[in-house]
Amino acid sequence: MLVQQILKSKGDSGVITVTPGTRVAEAARILAERRIGGVVVSSDGTRAEGILSERDIVRALAVRGASCLEEEVREMMTRNPVCCTRQDTSDAVLARMTDGRFRHMPVVEEGRLVGIVTIGDVVKARLDELSMEKTALEGMIMGH
């Protein structure tokens, strides 16, 4: 399955972005309100300059305390995030996420942000694909 199929199945909710100068507390509020685990950091809404996840915030809280919430996202974000394109396969994306131990991957084409996929999106797509294959095989065995 291709990333473009995963994005299509998610619907067009757009990618939530914050600017590098956004306060971490505001980014955390956005994550909580939207019930998402990460935001793409972009000065112009079109380039993926970084990514900030719940994990990044929790780690900073553990090390620096609540004062980190007043910092700007640029101080905490993961710079130059690993990205994929719509033509990448779900297996390739899942392997990169697993190897890199991260859960969010911006989808970028020609330098422009076109979507985001999470490990949950990729696993769901893979399970759906396996379910369809199982049904097809069962049909073949039963002679349908």
Backbone hydrogen bonds, N-H to C=O, Kabsch-Sander energy under -0.5 kcal/mol:
donor,donor_aa,acceptor,acceptor_aa,energy
3,V,88,D,-2.5
4,Q,86,R,-2.3
5,Q,2,L,-0.9
6,I,2,L,-1.5
7,L,3,V,-2.7
8,K,4,Q,-1.9
9,S,5,Q,-2.1
10,K,6,I,-1.5
11,G,7,L,-0.9
11,G,8,K,-0.7
13,S,11,G,-1.1
17,T,15,V,-0.5
18,V,40,V,-2.0
22,T,19,T,-1.8
24,V,71,E,-2.7
25,A,69,L,-2.5
27,A,23,R,-2.0
28,A,24,V,-2.7
29,R,25,A,-2.0
30,I,26,E,-2.2
31,L,27,A,-2.4
32,A,28,A,-2.4
33,E,29,R,-3.0
34,R,30,I,-2.7
35,R,31,L,-0.9
36,I,31,L,-1.9
39,V,52,L,-2.5
40,V,16,I,-1.9
41,V,50,G,-3.0
42,S,18,V,-2.7
42,S,40,V,-0.6
49,E,41,V,-2.1
49,E,47,R,-1.2
50,G,41,V,-1.5
51,I,78,T,-1.6
52,L,39,V,-2.6
54,E,37,G,-2.3
57,I,53,S,-1.7
58,V,54,E,-2.7
59,R,55,R,-2.7
60,A,56,D,-2.0
61,L,57,I,-2.6
62,A,58,V,-2.2
63,V,59,R,-1.8
64,R,60,A,-3.4
65,G,60,A,-0.7
65,G,61,L,-1.5
68,C,65,G,-1.9
69,L,66,A,-2.0
70,E,67,S,-1.7
71,E,68,C,-1.2
73,V,22,T,-3.0
74,R,20,P,-2.4
75,E,72,E,-1.9
76,M,73,V,-1.9
77,M,73,V,-2.5
78,T,51,I,-2.9
79,R,77,M,-0.7
80,N,49,E,-1.9
84,C,106,P,-2.1
88,D,85,T,-1.3
90,S,1,M,-3.1
93,V,89,T,-2.2
94,L,90,S,-2.7
95,A,91,D,-2.2
96,R,92,A,-2.1
97,M,93,V,-2.6
98,T,94,L,-2.5
99,D,95,A,-2.9
100,G,96,R,-2.4
101,R,97,M,-1.1
102,F,97,M,-1.8
105,M,117,V,-2.8
107,V,115,G,-3.1
108,V,84,C,-3.0
108,V,106,P,-0.6
109,E,112,R,-2.5
112,R,109,E,-2.0
113,L,46,T,-3.2
114,V,107,V,-3.4
115,G,107,V,-1.2
117,V,105,M,-2.5
119,I,103,R,-2.0
122,V,118,T,-2.1
123,V,119,I,-2.7
124,K,120,G,-2.5
125,A,121,D,-2.3
126,R,122,V,-2.3
127,L,123,V,-2.7
128,D,124,K,-2.6
129,E,125,A,-2.2
130,L,126,R,-2.5
131,S,127,L,-2.4
132,M,128,D,-2.1
133,E,129,E,-2.2
134,K,130,L,-2.5
135,T,131,S,-2.4
136,A,132,M,-2.4
137,L,133,E,-2.6
138,E,134,K,-2.7
139,G,135,T,-2.2
140,M,136,A,-2.1
141,I,137,L,-2.5
142,M,138,E,-2.4
143,G,139,G,-0.6
143,G,140,M,-0.5
144,H,139,G,-3.3
